[in-house]
Amino acid sequence: MSPDDPFERIVDEVCGGTQGAVWGQHQRRWRARGSNDRRITKALRRYWGPDADAMRVQLACEDARFVTGVVRMVGDELGLSDADRRRVGAAAVRSRLLGEGDESLARVDAAWRAWWPPPPGPTGRARLDDFLGAWRAWLDEPIR
């Protein structure tokens, strides 16, 4: 994984920021902050190339804010490790921002569409539980 890889840059931003060394330590830690529109826009242009449609880039950047929140919520609700949060982030970026379908995410996509926008009351909570359950089932599948 290269720091210059535009896909990895987008995933870093969606998962809560880029990795950075903690002062005085040799380990790495996630910086707690939201997505950076400028960095995501730049990475999307690099990913899709110089002829990337400006409207497509702008819409994907705006969607990145929503996807960032969903990835954070899924990670928090399911108590995911950093590695699993990154898997969820990478899958969400591929399917939601870049429009690259993945058959393994069919159940997650169906649950996402059923849940969002959330209806009020117990129905909304039940759909959220189905959505989170779909992510849990996807994470429990063997990595391809």
C-alpha positions as MATLAB code, in Angstrom:
seq = 'MSPDDPFERIVDEVCGGTQGAVWGQHQRRWRARGSNDRRITKALRRYWGPDADAMRVQLACEDARFVTGVVRMVGDELGLSDADRRRVGAAAVRSRLLGEGDESLARVDAAWRAWWPPPPGPTGRARLDDFLGAWRAWLDEPIR';
ca = [
       0.000    0.000    0.000;
       1.542    3.220   -1.179;
       0.831    6.612    0.384;
       0.578    7.908   -3.189;
      -2.202    5.446   -4.091;
      -5.359    7.564   -4.581;
      -7.669    4.755   -3.443;
      -5.727    4.335   -0.195;
      -5.767    8.114    0.334;
      -9.580    8.162    0.011;
      -9.933    5.206    2.391;
      -7.615    6.942    4.897;
      -9.815   10.033    4.857;
     -13.090    8.091    5.105;
     -11.743    6.025    8.004;
     -11.056    9.137   10.046;
      -7.875   10.618    8.729;
      -4.431    9.703    7.618;
      -2.067    7.688    9.727;
       0.649    9.623   11.433;
       3.416    8.864   13.864;
       2.731    9.836   17.453;
       5.458   12.100   18.795;
       7.949   10.170   20.902;
       6.648    6.759   19.872;
       7.437    4.333   17.098;
       3.860    3.187   16.658;
       1.227    4.683   14.403;
      -2.122    6.005   15.493;
      -5.244    7.253   13.702;
      -5.824   10.965   13.980;
      -9.344   11.630   15.166;
     -10.881   14.014   12.651;
     -13.391   14.055    9.836;
     -12.767   13.763    6.134;
     -10.827   16.439    4.284;
     -12.719   17.495    1.145;
      -9.625   18.883   -0.557;
      -7.653   15.668   -0.101;
     -10.567   13.501   -1.205;
     -11.172   15.656   -4.284;
      -7.496   15.497   -5.232;
      -7.419   11.702   -4.737;
     -10.619   11.223   -6.777;
      -9.130   13.228   -9.660;
      -5.971   11.117   -9.523;
      -8.022    7.890   -9.313;
     -10.263    8.718  -12.303;
      -7.560   10.501  -14.300;
      -7.157   13.985  -15.760;
     -10.351   13.692  -17.823;
     -12.519   12.970  -14.765;
     -15.950   14.572  -14.943;
     -15.931   17.539  -12.539;
     -19.556   16.944  -11.477;
     -18.841   13.276  -10.724;
     -15.846   14.271   -8.590;
     -17.865   16.923   -6.729;
     -20.773   14.561   -6.020;
     -18.435   11.789   -4.855;
     -16.677   14.244   -2.542;
     -20.004   15.294   -1.024;
     -21.006   11.636   -0.645;
     -17.696   11.027    1.139;
     -18.916   13.085    4.109;
     -21.952   10.817    4.476;
     -19.934    7.631    3.941;
     -17.419    8.814    6.569;
     -20.225    9.109    9.099;
     -21.665    5.717    8.203;
     -18.265    4.012    8.443;
     -17.666    5.639   11.835;
     -21.133    4.601   13.061;
     -20.727    0.992   11.862;
     -17.311    0.762   13.522;
     -18.585    2.229   16.789;
     -21.822    0.219   16.921;
     -20.070   -3.067   16.141;
     -16.960   -2.307   18.218;
     -14.659   -3.018   15.283;
     -10.883   -3.202   15.349;
      -8.897   -0.721   13.252;
      -8.339   -3.424   10.607;
     -12.065   -4.191   10.333;
     -12.920   -0.474   10.250;
     -10.535   -0.132    7.324;
     -12.146   -3.109    5.542;
     -15.575   -1.500    5.981;
     -14.172    1.849    4.820;
     -12.531    0.352    1.728;
     -15.707   -1.541    0.799;
     -17.866    1.567    1.270;
     -15.485    3.673   -0.820;
     -15.495    1.124   -3.655;
     -19.263    0.639   -3.716;
     -20.596    4.064   -2.668;
     -18.040    6.600   -3.916;
     -16.380    4.909   -6.862;
     -19.421    2.941   -8.056;
     -17.491   -0.313   -8.371;
     -19.928   -3.117   -7.634;
     -19.026   -6.063   -5.437;
     -21.293   -9.101   -5.280;
     -20.128   -9.874   -1.742;
     -21.748   -6.600   -0.632;
     -25.203   -7.385   -2.070;
     -26.773   -7.990    1.350;
     -25.111   -4.878    2.796;
     -26.300   -2.747   -0.155;
     -29.875   -4.023    0.169;
     -29.879   -3.353    3.918;
     -28.349    0.099    3.335;
     -31.104    1.026    0.858;
     -33.795   -0.278    3.229;
     -32.349    1.629    6.189;
     -31.574    5.014    4.600;
     -33.325    7.378    5.031;
     -34.284    5.929    8.394;
     -37.978    5.812    9.226;
     -38.999    6.951   12.701;
     -39.575    4.692   15.652;
     -38.950    0.984   16.083;
     -39.002    0.327   12.329;
     -35.976    2.586   11.875;
     -34.085    0.846   14.680;
     -34.948   -2.594   13.256;
     -33.656   -1.561    9.828;
     -30.485   -0.174   11.387;
     -30.002   -3.481   13.213;
     -30.436   -5.322    9.879;
     -27.892   -2.978    8.278;
     -25.362   -3.548   11.059;
     -26.039   -7.302   10.938;
     -25.316   -7.312    7.198;
     -21.952   -5.631    7.830;
     -21.168   -8.122   10.622;
     -22.011  -11.060    8.326;
     -19.846   -9.546    5.560;
     -16.927   -9.118    7.956;
     -17.288  -12.731    9.124;
     -16.914  -14.028    5.547;
     -13.433  -15.122    4.474;
     -11.380  -12.345    2.876;
     -11.021  -12.743   -0.868;
];
